């Protein structure tokens, strides 16, 4: 998974934000266990904000774009506004 706008990056299965403050469990972003809100393998944007469990992770300007490359759902571009 790769994210556009250079704010949110997934590298080799690891999920980091620019400030290095957002980490998933065991270095992997797990949708299956529901630790990160998602719908059919896609990130779920709620009210224009992207939150982690601690509510510390927000997308820039209330929106973000991502490209799902190796997604169980399908490879497509998804944009939340």
Biopython code that builds the backbone (N, CA, C, O; Angstrom):
import numpy as np
from Bio.PDB.StructureBuilder import StructureBuilder

atoms = [
    (1, "UNK", "N", (0.835, -1.193, 0.000)),
    (1, "UNK", "CA", (0.000, 0.000, 0.000)),
    (1, "UNK", "C", (0.874, 1.249, 0.000)),
    (1, "UNK", "O", (1.826, 1.348, 0.775)),
    (2, "UNK", "N", (0.560, 2.169, -0.841)),
    (2, "UNK", "CA", (1.290, 3.425, -0.885)),
    (2, "UNK", "C", (0.294, 4.569, -0.800)),
    (2, "UNK", "O", (-0.825, 4.478, -1.305)),
    (3, "UNK", "N", (0.711, 5.629, -0.163)),
    (3, "UNK", "CA", (-0.189, 6.758, -0.005)),
    (3, "UNK", "C", (0.341, 7.961, -0.747)),
    (3, "UNK", "O", (1.548, 8.198, -0.801)),
    (4, "UNK", "N", (-0.585, 8.722, -1.323)),
    (4, "UNK", "CA", (-0.216, 9.899, -2.083)),
    (4, "UNK", "C", (-0.066, 11.083, -1.118)),
    (4, "UNK", "O", (-0.429, 10.974, 0.053)),
    (5, "UNK", "N", (0.453, 12.181, -1.591)),
    (5, "UNK", "CA", (0.633, 13.427, -0.840)),
    (5, "UNK", "C", (1.818, 13.361, 0.116)),
    (5, "UNK", "O", (2.094, 14.343, 0.805)),
    (6, "UNK", "N", (2.522, 12.246, 0.179)),
    (6, "UNK", "CA", (3.739, 12.159, 0.985)),
    (6, "UNK", "C", (3.524, 12.305, 2.473)),
    (6, "UNK", "O", (4.470, 12.607, 3.201)),
    (7, "UNK", "N", (2.311, 12.100, 2.947)),
    (7, "UNK", "CA", (2.067, 12.257, 4.373)),
    (7, "UNK", "C", (1.944, 10.912, 5.079)),
    (7, "UNK", "O", (2.276, 10.781, 6.257)),
    (8, "UNK", "N", (1.464, 9.923, 4.343)),
    (8, "UNK", "CA", (1.180, 8.638, 4.962)),
    (8, "UNK", "C", (1.810, 7.551, 4.110)),
    (8, "UNK", "O", (1.449, 7.402, 2.943)),
    (9, "UNK", "N", (2.736, 6.795, 4.659)),
    (9, "UNK", "CA", (3.448, 5.823, 3.843)),
    (9, "UNK", "C", (3.373, 4.424, 4.429)),
    (9, "UNK", "O", (3.472, 4.231, 5.640)),
    (10, "UNK", "N", (3.201, 3.471, 3.559)),
    (10, "UNK", "CA", (3.273, 2.079, 3.970)),
    (10, "UNK", "C", (4.486, 1.490, 3.277)),
    (10, "UNK", "O", (4.526, 1.417, 2.049)),
    (11, "UNK", "N", (5.480, 1.069, 4.055)),
    (11, "UNK", "CA", (6.719, 0.568, 3.471)),
    (11, "UNK", "C", (6.946, -0.875, 3.908)),
    (11, "UNK", "O", (7.069, -1.164, 5.098)),
    (12, "UNK", "N", (6.998, -1.757, 2.949)),
    (12, "UNK", "CA", (7.248, -3.172, 3.229)),
    (12, "UNK", "C", (6.322, -3.694, 4.314)),
    (12, "UNK", "O", (6.761, -4.404, 5.218)),
    (13, "UNK", "N", (5.067, -3.353, 4.231)),
    (13, "UNK", "CA", (4.087, -3.864, 5.182)),
    (13, "UNK", "C", (4.068, -3.124, 6.504)),
    (13, "UNK", "O", (3.378, -3.534, 7.437)),
    (14, "UNK", "N", (4.825, -2.031, 6.593)),
    (14, "UNK", "CA", (4.830, -1.260, 7.836)),
    (14, "UNK", "C", (4.115, 0.057, 7.610)),
    (14, "UNK", "O", (4.197, 0.647, 6.533)),
    (15, "UNK", "N", (3.415, 0.512, 8.637)),
    (15, "UNK", "CA", (2.576, 1.691, 8.505)),
    (15, "UNK", "C", (3.175, 2.832, 9.322)),
    (15, "UNK", "O", (3.236, 2.756, 10.549)),
    (16, "UNK", "N", (3.620, 3.896, 8.637)),
    (16, "UNK", "CA", (4.202, 5.039, 9.333)),
    (16, "UNK", "C", (3.574, 6.330, 8.851)),
    (16, "UNK", "O", (3.154, 6.427, 7.697)),
    (17, "UNK", "N", (3.505, 7.316, 9.719)),
    (17, "UNK", "CA", (3.166, 8.639, 9.225)),
    (17, "UNK", "C", (4.478, 9.414, 9.136)),
    (17, "UNK", "O", (5.541, 8.876, 9.446)),
    (18, "UNK", "N", (4.406, 10.666, 8.718)),
    (18, "UNK", "CA", (5.613, 11.445, 8.488)),
    (18, "UNK", "C", (6.410, 11.659, 9.771)),
    (18, "UNK", "O", (7.640, 11.624, 9.755)),
    (19, "UNK", "N", (5.715, 11.880, 10.873)),
    (19, "UNK", "CA", (6.400, 12.154, 12.132)),
    (19, "UNK", "C", (6.827, 10.878, 12.841)),
    (19, "UNK", "O", (7.435, 10.937, 13.910)),
    (20, "UNK", "N", (6.516, 9.726, 12.258)),
    (20, "UNK", "CA", (6.915, 8.464, 12.874)),
    (20, "UNK", "C", (6.178, 8.179, 14.167)),
    (20, "UNK", "O", (6.649, 7.398, 14.994)),
    (21, "UNK", "N", (5.015, 8.810, 14.350)),
    (21, "UNK", "CA", (4.284, 8.614, 15.600)),
    (21, "UNK", "C", (3.238, 7.513, 15.500)),
    (21, "UNK", "O", (2.777, 6.982, 16.510)),
    (22, "UNK", "N", (2.867, 7.176, 14.257)),
    (22, "UNK", "CA", (1.797, 6.203, 14.090)),
    (22, "UNK", "C", (2.353, 4.850, 13.678)),
    (22, "UNK", "O", (2.865, 4.686, 12.571)),
    (23, "UNK", "N", (2.249, 3.888, 14.575)),
    (23, "UNK", "CA", (2.724, 2.546, 14.254)),
    (23, "UNK", "C", (1.620, 1.539, 14.514)),
    (23, "UNK", "O", (0.861, 1.651, 15.477)),
    (24, "UNK", "N", (1.552, 0.548, 13.629)),
    (24, "UNK", "CA", (0.579, -0.501, 13.848)),
    (24, "UNK", "C", (1.200, -1.540, 14.768)),
    (24, "UNK", "O", (2.373, -1.449, 15.133)),
    (25, "UNK", "N", (0.403, -2.517, 15.131)),
    (25, "UNK", "CA", (0.867, -3.567, 16.029)),
    (25, "UNK", "C", (1.816, -4.510, 15.285)),
    (25, "UNK", "O", (1.532, -4.897, 14.152)),
    (26, "UNK", "N", (2.917, -4.876, 15.895)),
    (26, "UNK", "CA", (3.887, -5.800, 15.320)),
    (26, "UNK", "C", (4.395, -5.343, 13.959)),
    (26, "UNK", "O", (4.784, -6.168, 13.132)),
    (27, "UNK", "N", (4.394, -4.038, 13.722)),
    (27, "UNK", "CA", (4.943, -3.504, 12.480)),
    (27, "UNK", "C", (4.083, -3.794, 11.265)),
    (27, "UNK", "O", (4.540, -3.644, 10.132)),
    (28, "UNK", "N", (2.846, -4.208, 11.485)),
    (28, "UNK", "CA", (1.960, -4.455, 10.355)),
    (28, "UNK", "C", (0.621, -3.788, 10.587)),
    (28, "UNK", "O", (0.170, -3.641, 11.722)),
    (29, "UNK", "N", (-0.010, -3.386, 9.487)),
    (29, "UNK", "CA", (-1.302, -2.724, 9.555)),
    (29, "UNK", "C", (-2.359, -3.785, 9.336)),
    (29, "UNK", "O", (-2.533, -4.269, 8.218)),
    (30, "UNK", "N", (-3.069, -4.153, 10.396)),
    (30, "UNK", "CA", (-3.963, -5.290, 10.313)),
    (30, "UNK", "C", (-5.413, -4.874, 10.183)),
    (30, "UNK", "O", (-6.027, -4.422, 11.149)),
    (31, "UNK", "N", (-5.964, -5.030, 8.975)),
    (31, "UNK", "CA", (-7.375, -4.720, 8.761)),
    (31, "UNK", "C", (-8.251, -5.853, 9.270)),
    (31, "UNK", "O", (-9.342, -5.622, 9.793)),
    (32, "UNK", "N", (-7.765, -7.081, 9.112)),
    (32, "UNK", "CA", (-8.580, -8.253, 9.424)),
    (32, "UNK", "C", (-9.010, -8.260, 10.885)),
    (32, "UNK", "O", (-10.148, -8.611, 11.197)),
    (33, "UNK", "N", (-8.106, -7.874, 11.780)),
    (33, "UNK", "CA", (-8.440, -7.893, 13.199)),
    (33, "UNK", "C", (-9.205, -6.656, 13.634)),
    (33, "UNK", "O", (-9.551, -6.515, 14.807)),
    (34, "UNK", "N", (-9.469, -5.757, 12.692)),
    (34, "UNK", "CA", (-10.280, -4.586, 13.006)),
    (34, "UNK", "C", (-9.586, -3.565, 13.884)),
    (34, "UNK", "O", (-10.248, -2.743, 14.518)),
    (35, "UNK", "N", (-8.249, -3.602, 13.932)),
    (35, "UNK", "CA", (-7.539, -2.633, 14.756)),
    (35, "UNK", "C", (-7.466, -1.273, 14.078)),
    (35, "UNK", "O", (-7.201, -0.259, 14.724)),
    (36, "UNK", "N", (-7.701, -1.261, 12.781)),
    (36, "UNK", "CA", (-7.759, -0.005, 12.036)),
    (36, "UNK", "C", (-9.057, -0.015, 11.258)),
    (36, "UNK", "O", (-9.304, -0.958, 10.507)),
    (37, "UNK", "N", (-9.910, 1.013, 11.409)),
    (37, "UNK", "CA", (-11.199, 1.034, 10.710)),
    (37, "UNK", "C", (-11.001, 0.901, 9.203)),
    (37, "UNK", "O", (-10.251, 1.671, 8.604)),
    (38, "UNK", "N", (-11.663, -0.061, 8.598)),
    (38, "UNK", "CA", (-11.585, -0.209, 7.156)),
    (38, "UNK", "C", (-12.842, -0.890, 6.649)),
    (38, "UNK", "O", (-13.539, -1.574, 7.399)),
    (39, "UNK", "N", (-13.122, -0.699, 5.383)),
    (39, "UNK", "CA", (-14.276, -1.340, 4.771)),
    (39, "UNK", "C", (-13.801, -2.097, 3.541)),
    (39, "UNK", "O", (-13.279, -1.491, 2.605)),
    (40, "UNK", "N", (-13.973, -3.410, 3.531)),
    (40, "UNK", "CA", (-13.561, -4.235, 2.393)),
    (40, "UNK", "C", (-12.109, -3.981, 2.012)),
    (40, "UNK", "O", (-11.776, -3.890, 0.830)),
    (41, "UNK", "N", (-11.248, -3.865, 3.018)),
    (41, "UNK", "CA", (-9.823, -3.672, 2.753)),
    (41, "UNK", "C", (-9.455, -2.237, 2.461)),
    (41, "UNK", "O", (-8.308, -1.954, 2.116)),
    (42, "UNK", "N", (-10.408, -1.316, 2.593)),
    (42, "UNK", "CA", (-10.116, 0.086, 2.339)),
    (42, "UNK", "C", (-10.151, 0.864, 3.655)),
    (42, "UNK", "O", (-10.881, 0.507, 4.579)),
    (43, "UNK", "N", (-9.351, 1.932, 3.726)),
    (43, "UNK", "CA", (-9.371, 2.777, 4.908)),
    (43, "UNK", "C", (-10.695, 3.516, 4.980)),
    (43, "UNK", "O", (-11.226, 3.958, 3.960)),
    (44, "UNK", "N", (-11.216, 3.647, 6.168)),
    (44, "UNK", "CA", (-12.500, 4.300, 6.355)),
    (44, "UNK", "C", (-12.293, 5.708, 6.894)),
    (44, "UNK", "O", (-11.768, 5.898, 7.992)),
    (45, "UNK", "N", (-12.710, 6.687, 6.108)),
    (45, "UNK", "CA", (-12.597, 8.075, 6.529)),
    (45, "UNK", "C", (-13.915, 8.484, 7.165)),
    (45, "UNK", "O", (-14.961, 8.450, 6.518)),
    (46, "UNK", "N", (-13.862, 8.870, 8.428)),
    (46, "UNK", "CA", (-15.074, 9.236, 9.157)),
    (46, "UNK", "C", (-15.079, 10.740, 9.407)),
    (46, "UNK", "O", (-14.178, 11.274, 10.053)),
    (47, "UNK", "N", (-16.085, 11.405, 8.897)),
    (47, "UNK", "CA", (-16.219, 12.850, 9.082)),
    (47, "UNK", "C", (-14.972, 13.595, 8.621)),
    (47, "UNK", "O", (-14.612, 14.628, 9.187)),
    (48, "UNK", "N", (-14.323, 13.074, 7.603)),
    (48, "UNK", "CA", (-13.161, 13.764, 7.039)),
    (48, "UNK", "C", (-11.912, 13.667, 7.883)),
    (48, "UNK", "O", (-10.938, 14.376, 7.626)),
    (49, "UNK", "N", (-11.917, 12.794, 8.899)),
    (49, "UNK", "CA", (-10.725, 12.655, 9.734)),
    (49, "UNK", "C", (-10.322, 11.197, 9.826)),
    (49, "UNK", "O", (-11.169, 10.305, 9.880)),
    (50, "UNK", "N", (-9.020, 10.969, 9.845)),
    (50, "UNK", "CA", (-8.481, 9.621, 9.908)),
    (50, "UNK", "C", (-7.850, 9.445, 11.285)),
    (50, "UNK", "O", (-6.835, 10.068, 11.596)),
    (51, "UNK", "N", (-8.463, 8.587, 12.111)),
    (51, "UNK", "CA", (-7.986, 8.433, 13.481)),
    (51, "UNK", "C", (-7.450, 7.044, 13.751)),
    (51, "UNK", "O", (-7.976, 6.056, 13.238)),
    (52, "UNK", "N", (-6.406, 6.969, 14.552)),
    (52, "UNK", "CA", (-5.986, 5.669, 15.042)),
    (52, "UNK", "C", (-6.661, 5.464, 16.396)),
    (52, "UNK", "O", (-7.498, 6.269, 16.803)),
    (53, "UNK", "N", (-6.303, 4.403, 17.082)),
    (53, "UNK", "CA", (-6.965, 4.068, 18.340)),
    (53, "UNK", "C", (-6.843, 5.192, 19.361)),
    (53, "UNK", "O", (-7.786, 5.472, 20.101)),
    (54, "UNK", "N", (-5.685, 5.830, 19.398)),
    (54, "UNK", "CA", (-5.460, 6.887, 20.375)),
    (54, "UNK", "C", (-5.984, 8.231, 19.908)),
    (54, "UNK", "O", (-5.902, 9.219, 20.637)),
    (55, "UNK", "N", (-6.526, 8.275, 18.689)),
    (55, "UNK", "CA", (-7.071, 9.527, 18.171)),
    (55, "UNK", "C", (-6.012, 10.569, 17.872)),
    (55, "UNK", "O", (-6.313, 11.761, 17.805)),
    (56, "UNK", "N", (-4.766, 10.128, 17.689)),
    (56, "UNK", "CA", (-3.683, 11.085, 17.456)),
    (56, "UNK", "C", (-3.337, 11.248, 15.983)),
    (56, "UNK", "O", (-2.630, 12.180, 15.600)),
    (57, "UNK", "N", (-3.847, 10.325, 15.155)),
    (57, "UNK", "CA", (-3.454, 10.338, 13.749)),
    (57, "UNK", "C", (-4.548, 10.941, 12.882)),
    (57, "UNK", "O", (-5.653, 10.406, 12.789)),
    (58, "UNK", "N", (-4.224, 12.054, 12.253)),
    (58, "UNK", "CA", (-5.190, 12.725, 11.387)),
    (58, "UNK", "C", (-4.601, 12.940, 10.009)),
    (58, "UNK", "O", (-3.398, 13.160, 9.862)),
    (59, "UNK", "N", (-5.464, 12.875, 8.989)),
    (59, "UNK", "CA", (-4.984, 13.163, 7.655)),
    (59, "UNK", "C", (-4.875, 14.678, 7.506)),
    (59, "UNK", "O", (-5.437, 15.433, 8.300)),
    (60, "UNK", "N", (-4.160, 15.103, 6.500)),
    (60, "UNK", "CA", (-3.961, 16.529, 6.275)),
    (60, "UNK", "C", (-5.206, 17.139, 5.643)),
    (60, "UNK", "O", (-5.763, 16.572, 4.702)),
    (61, "UNK", "N", (-5.640, 18.269, 6.140)),
    (61, "UNK", "CA", (-6.790, 18.986, 5.591)),
    (61, "UNK", "C", (-8.052, 18.134, 5.566)),
    (61, "UNK", "O", (-8.954, 18.371, 4.763)),
    (62, "UNK", "N", (-8.110, 17.142, 6.450)),
    (62, "UNK", "CA", (-9.317, 16.326, 6.559)),
    (62, "UNK", "C", (-9.540, 15.386, 5.397)),
    (62, "UNK", "O", (-10.650, 14.884, 5.217)),
    (63, "UNK", "N", (-8.509, 15.134, 4.601)),
    (63, "UNK", "CA", (-8.677, 14.195, 3.493)),
    (63, "UNK", "C", (-7.332, 13.593, 3.113)),
    (63, "UNK", "O", (-6.280, 14.159, 3.409)),
    (64, "UNK", "N", (-7.379, 12.459, 2.465)),
    (64, "UNK", "CA", (-6.156, 11.839, 1.987)),
    (64, "UNK", "C", (-6.486, 10.932, 0.818)),
    (64, "UNK", "O", (-7.628, 10.514, 0.626)),
    (65, "UNK", "N", (-5.458, 10.643, 0.049)),
    (65, "UNK", "CA", (-5.648, 9.770, -1.095)),
    (65, "UNK", "C", (-4.690, 8.603, -0.964)),
    (65, "UNK", "O", (-3.602, 8.742, -0.407)),
    (66, "UNK", "N", (-5.088, 7.478, -1.467)),
    (66, "UNK", "CA", (-4.208, 6.332, -1.407)),
    (66, "UNK", "C", (-4.370, 5.456, -2.628)),
    (66, "UNK", "O", (-5.399, 5.467, -3.302)),
    (67, "UNK", "N", (-3.337, 4.709, -2.888)),
    (67, "UNK", "CA", (-3.381, 3.758, -3.985)),
    (67, "UNK", "C", (-3.233, 2.371, -3.385)),
    (67, "UNK", "O", (-2.235, 2.068, -2.730)),
    (68, "UNK", "N", (-4.234, 1.530, -3.612)),
    (68, "UNK", "CA", (-4.169, 0.174, -3.091)),
    (68, "UNK", "C", (-3.501, -0.713, -4.135)),
    (68, "UNK", "O", (-4.106, -1.063, -5.148)),
    (69, "UNK", "N", (-2.253, -1.069, -3.877)),
    (69, "UNK", "CA", (-1.520, -1.879, -4.840)),
    (69, "UNK", "C", (-1.736, -3.368, -4.597)),
    (69, "UNK", "O", (-2.181, -4.090, -5.490)),
    (70, "UNK", "N", (-1.426, -3.820, -3.405)),
    (70, "UNK", "CA", (-1.553, -5.242, -3.090)),
    (70, "UNK", "C", (-2.679, -5.432, -2.091)),
    (70, "UNK", "O", (-2.455, -5.874, -0.964)),
    (71, "UNK", "N", (-3.861, -5.103, -2.502)),
    (71, "UNK", "CA", (-5.011, -5.183, -1.610)),
    (71, "UNK", "C", (-5.818, -6.442, -1.872)),
    (71, "UNK", "O", (-5.986, -6.843, -3.024)),
    (72, "UNK", "N", (-6.323, -7.076, -0.805)),
    (72, "UNK", "CA", (-7.183, -8.247, -0.960)),
    (72, "UNK", "C", (-8.447, -7.910, -1.747)),
    (72, "UNK", "O", (-9.019, -8.766, -2.421)),
    (73, "UNK", "N", (-8.866, -6.673, -1.654)),
    (73, "UNK", "CA", (-10.086, -6.257, -2.352)),
    (73, "UNK", "C", (-9.804, -6.138, -3.843)),
    (73, "UNK", "O", (-10.311, -6.929, -4.639)),
    (74, "UNK", "N", (-9.007, -5.165, -4.220)),
    (74, "UNK", "CA", (-8.635, -4.974, -5.619)),
    (74, "UNK", "C", (-7.649, -3.821, -5.701)),
    (74, "UNK", "O", (-7.487, -3.063, -4.745)),
    (75, "UNK", "N", (-7.002, -3.694, -6.825)),
    (75, "UNK", "CA", (-6.059, -2.602, -7.018)),
    (75, "UNK", "C", (-6.796, -1.431, -7.643)),
    (75, "UNK", "O", (-7.246, -1.498, -8.786)),
    (76, "UNK", "N", (-6.910, -0.377, -6.886)),
    (76, "UNK", "CA", (-7.636, 0.772, -7.393)),
    (76, "UNK", "C", (-7.258, 2.009, -6.601)),
    (76, "UNK", "O", (-6.661, 1.915, -5.529)),
    (77, "UNK", "N", (-7.606, 3.159, -7.132)),
    (77, "UNK", "CA", (-7.324, 4.415, -6.457)),
    (77, "UNK", "C", (-8.552, 4.828, -5.679)),
    (77, "UNK", "O", (-9.662, 4.832, -6.210)),
    (78, "UNK", "N", (-8.353, 5.171, -4.430)),
    (78, "UNK", "CA", (-9.478, 5.567, -3.595)),
    (78, "UNK", "C", (-9.189, 6.930, -3.000)),
    (78, "UNK", "O", (-8.097, 7.164, -2.482)),
    (79, "UNK", "N", (-10.135, 7.814, -3.065)),
    (79, "UNK", "CA", (-9.964, 9.154, -2.521)),
    (79, "UNK", "C", (-11.111, 9.485, -1.599)),
    (79, "UNK", "O", (-12.278, 9.371, -1.974)),
    (80, "UNK", "N", (-10.774, 9.898, -0.385)),
    (80, "UNK", "CA", (-11.793, 10.302, 0.573)),
    (80, "UNK", "C", (-11.774, 11.808, 0.704)),
    (80, "UNK", "O", (-10.704, 12.407, 0.817)),
    (81, "UNK", "N", (-12.929, 12.425, 0.691)),
    (81, "UNK", "CA", (-12.981, 13.876, 0.838)),
    (81, "UNK", "C", (-13.974, 14.247, 1.917)),
    (81, "UNK", "O", (-14.168, 15.430, 2.198)),
]
sb = StructureBuilder()
sb.init_structure("model")
sb.init_model(0)
sb.init_chain("A")
sb.init_seg("    ")
for serial, (resi, resn, name, xyz) in enumerate(atoms, 1):
    if name == "N":
        sb.init_residue(resn, " ", resi, " ")
    sb.init_atom(name, np.array(xyz, "f"), 0.0, 1.0, " ", f" {name:<3s}", serial, name[0])
structure = sb.get_structure()
